[in-house]
Amino acid sequence: MRYSALKILKEGLTGNKGWKPVWRELDPKQEYDVVIVGGGGHGLATAYYLAKEYGITNVAVLEKGWIGSGNVGRNTTIIRSNYLLEGNQPFYELSLKLWEGLEQDFNYNAMVSQRGILNLIHSDAQRDAFARRGNAMRLSGADAELLDTDGIQKMCPFLDFDNARFPIQGALWQPRGGTVRHDAVAWGYARGADSRGVDLIQNCEVTGFHIENGVCRGVETSRGAIKAKKVAVCVAGSSSRVMAQAGMRLPIESHVLQAFVSEGLKPVIPGVITFGAGHFYVSQSDKGGLVFGGDIDGYNTYAQRGNLPVVEDVCEGGMAIMPMIGRARLLRMWGGVMDMSMDGSPFIDKTHIDGLFFNGGWCYGGFKATPASGFCYAHLLARDEPHPTATAYRLDRFLSGAQIDEKGQGAQPNLH
Ligand SMILES: Cc1cc2nc3c(=O)[nH]c(=O)nc-3n(C[C@H](O)[C@H](O)[C@H](O)COP(=O)(O)OP(=O)(O)OC[C@H]3O[C@@H](n4cnc5c(N)ncnc54)[C@H](O)[C@@H]3O)c2cc1C
């Protein structure tokens, strides 16, 4: 079933009776070529690209809850490629390029909106750092501009330019950054994978791995054993728990991150604004709600809910930079469990166990990475070698000292 303007018109005129479910409800088979553990954005994108790019369709995605129940449906929807380091910049730029063609590619409206992202500058040192970042972005083909306060004032007159605790001195602006409707990404990839023959199995928790003589032969699940030639884990916030079942200890901690949505307002915020000095970021959804967030709660947890001190801290950040937000009422908030790696960068790699692969450590930046992560993970699974843009995301980088410390903050999850 392809979506088109003609189809919508026809269905509108005939009582909307021709729409079908976008994926099948299936029981797992006994054996697959590839089993993907985790039906979040990354797992579904991996399945989609495995089928589309490499013709590998004897694939199952095993999801312990329902599709979209994890971070893919809990994030603040920001996409961008404003990264500095060699290991990261080309990867996130590849992702942004894939976002740009995604809706046509999988024939689904994911509401990709390149409304721009503004990183505010509050000191000379920060201007130097952002100028360096912007230059690195431009060198690898991404777009970046440095704005002065006049430029920002034209775009966002509601920011506090007169009396802010951290005066605004400029901004790094990436016009191609923006937002995407997060759960539509999960549904679009799910539909694209399913229509190419991938089995999506919901309510199927992986509870163990079958490992014989250093080779992974399949998984144990809440719906029975499933054999597989390759097992690809991408369970985001559950990474440490799931990989512990294979006897692996990861350089990853799990922390909760909260998101907030205000009541619907008339259009006021043109793009995405980030306020690093107070750790606050905000955009406005197409329904009018201000969508915002800040720091992780700062303690290890697997609970998908946060605590009140961080609510206060995030709202203080908002008030410090755009006092008008104090007039908006908070409508809803939620939490998601973040797989915070110790250098703030992810992993897409084989493990020391043959046939067992790992994708994780996305911290709070994995939504924007979804297309490139799926694309590169599918490449690794199909070809047994890393995709050229993801060669740095190795599990052994902490042994060799080749960390990708994007922020230069060291092993401090709350500073990534
Ligand atoms: C509040 C919040 C705001 C964020 N904002 C942004 C943002 O603006 N921009 C950005 O780029 N990133 C953002 N992120 C981060 C981003 O959402 C994540 O990095 C990304 O979604 C993680 O990948 P995923 O979609 O595959 O994860 P998930 O959707 O969490 O997928 C993992 C899946 O694995 C399943 N699973 C776990 N254990 C098992 C098991 N044993 N068996 C089977 N299945 C299992 C889970 O149920 C889950 O569905 C945010 C995250 C949060 C929580």
Ligand as a Chemical Component Dictionary entry (heavy atoms), coordinates in Angstrom:
data_LIG
# 
_chem_comp.id                   LIG 
_chem_comp.type                 NON-POLYMER 
_chem_comp.pdbx_formal_charge   0 
_chem_comp.three_letter_code    LIG 
# 
loop_
_chem_comp_atom.comp_id 
_chem_comp_atom.atom_id 
_chem_comp_atom.alt_atom_id 
_chem_comp_atom.type_symbol 
_chem_comp_atom.charge 
_chem_comp_atom.model_Cartn_x 
_chem_comp_atom.model_Cartn_y 
_chem_comp_atom.model_Cartn_z 
_chem_comp_atom.pdbx_ordinal 
LIG C1  C1  C 0 13.779 12.818 26.890 1  
LIG C2  C2  C 0 14.692 12.492 25.757 2  
LIG C3  C3  C 0 15.032 13.475 24.840 3  
LIG C4  C4  C 0 15.881 13.184 23.775 4  
LIG N1  N1  N 0 16.090 14.147 22.829 5  
LIG C5  C5  C 0 16.835 13.854 21.732 6  
LIG C6  C6  C 0 16.943 14.799 20.675 7  
LIG O1  O1  O 0 16.328 15.871 20.712 8  
LIG N2  N2  N 0 17.737 14.493 19.617 9  
LIG C7  C7  C 0 18.422 13.319 19.548 10 
LIG O2  O2  O 0 19.170 13.112 18.594 11 
LIG N3  N3  N 0 18.286 12.357 20.515 12 
LIG C8  C8  C 0 17.493 12.596 21.588 13 
LIG N4  N4  N 0 17.323 11.643 22.568 14 
LIG C9  C9  C 0 18.041 10.362 22.461 15 
LIG C10 C10 C 0 17.384 9.358  21.516 16 
LIG O3  O3  O 0 16.008 9.320  21.723 17 
LIG C11 C11 C 0 18.002 7.977  21.724 18 
LIG O4  O4  O 0 19.413 8.067  21.709 19 
LIG C12 C12 C 0 17.593 6.978  20.639 20 
LIG O5  O5  O 0 16.203 7.006  20.446 21 
LIG C13 C13 C 0 18.049 5.582  21.053 22 
LIG O6  O6  O 0 17.876 4.634  20.034 23 
LIG P1  P1  P 0 16.526 3.796  19.794 24 
LIG O7  O7  O 0 15.541 4.651  19.109 25 
LIG O8  O8  O 0 16.875 2.558  19.066 26 
LIG O9  O9  O 0 16.092 3.474  21.283 27 
LIG P2  P2  P 0 14.752 2.870  21.869 28 
LIG O10 O10 O 0 13.554 3.419  21.187 29 
LIG O11 O11 O 0 14.828 3.018  23.356 30 
LIG O12 O12 O 0 14.871 1.356  21.423 31 
LIG C14 C14 C 0 15.420 0.314  22.192 32 
LIG C15 C15 C 0 14.356 -0.762 22.288 33 
LIG O13 O13 O 0 14.912 -1.943 22.837 34 
LIG C16 C16 C 0 13.886 -2.592 23.554 35 
LIG N5  N5  N 0 14.474 -3.576 24.450 36 
LIG C17 C17 C 0 15.194 -3.344 25.590 37 
LIG N6  N6  N 0 15.556 -4.515 26.145 38 
LIG C18 C18 C 0 15.083 -5.495 25.331 39 
LIG C19 C19 C 0 15.128 -6.917 25.376 40 
LIG N7  N7  N 0 15.754 -7.564 26.376 41 
LIG N8  N8  N 0 14.514 -7.615 24.379 42 
LIG C20 C20 C 0 13.880 -6.983 23.365 43 
LIG N9  N9  N 0 13.794 -5.632 23.280 44 
LIG C21 C21 C 0 14.401 -4.908 24.252 45 
LIG C22 C22 C 0 13.189 -1.443 24.272 46 
LIG O14 O14 O 0 11.881 -1.808 24.688 47 
LIG C23 C23 C 0 13.194 -0.364 23.211 48 
LIG O15 O15 O 0 11.998 -0.306 22.465 49 
LIG C24 C24 C 0 16.450 11.888 23.646 50 
LIG C25 C25 C 0 16.112 10.907 24.565 51 
LIG C26 C26 C 0 15.224 11.179 25.598 52 
LIG C27 C27 C 0 14.837 10.094 26.561 53 
# 
loop_
_chem_comp_bond.comp_id 
_chem_comp_bond.atom_id_1 
_chem_comp_bond.atom_id_2 
_chem_comp_bond.value_order 
_chem_comp_bond.pdbx_ordinal 
LIG C1  C2  SING 1  
LIG C2  C3  SING 2  
LIG C2  C26 DOUB 3  
LIG C3  C4  DOUB 4  
LIG C4  N1  SING 5  
LIG C4  C24 SING 6  
LIG N1  C5  DOUB 7  
LIG C5  C6  SING 8  
LIG C5  C8  SING 9  
LIG C6  O1  DOUB 10 
LIG C6  N2  SING 11 
LIG N2  C7  SING 12 
LIG C7  O2  DOUB 13 
LIG C7  N3  SING 14 
LIG N3  C8  DOUB 15 
LIG C8  N4  SING 16 
LIG N4  C9  SING 17 
LIG N4  C24 SING 18 
LIG C9  C10 SING 19 
LIG C10 O3  SING 20 
LIG C10 C11 SING 21 
LIG C11 O4  SING 22 
LIG C11 C12 SING 23 
LIG C12 O5  SING 24 
LIG C12 C13 SING 25 
LIG C13 O6  SING 26 
LIG O6  P1  SING 27 
LIG P1  O7  DOUB 28 
LIG P1  O8  SING 29 
LIG P1  O9  SING 30 
LIG O9  P2  SING 31 
LIG P2  O10 DOUB 32 
LIG P2  O11 SING 33 
LIG P2  O12 SING 34 
LIG O12 C14 SING 35 
LIG C14 C15 SING 36 
LIG C15 O13 SING 37 
LIG C15 C23 SING 38 
LIG O13 C16 SING 39 
LIG C16 N5  SING 40 
LIG C16 C22 SING 41 
LIG N5  C17 SING 42 
LIG N5  C21 SING 43 
LIG C17 N6  DOUB 44 
LIG N6  C18 SING 45 
LIG C18 C19 SING 46 
LIG C18 C21 DOUB 47 
LIG C19 N7  SING 48 
LIG C19 N8  DOUB 49 
LIG N8  C20 SING 50 
LIG C20 N9  DOUB 51 
LIG N9  C21 SING 52 
LIG C22 O14 SING 53 
LIG C22 C23 SING 54 
LIG C23 O15 SING 55 
LIG C24 C25 DOUB 56 
LIG C25 C26 SING 57 
LIG C26 C27 SING 58 
# 
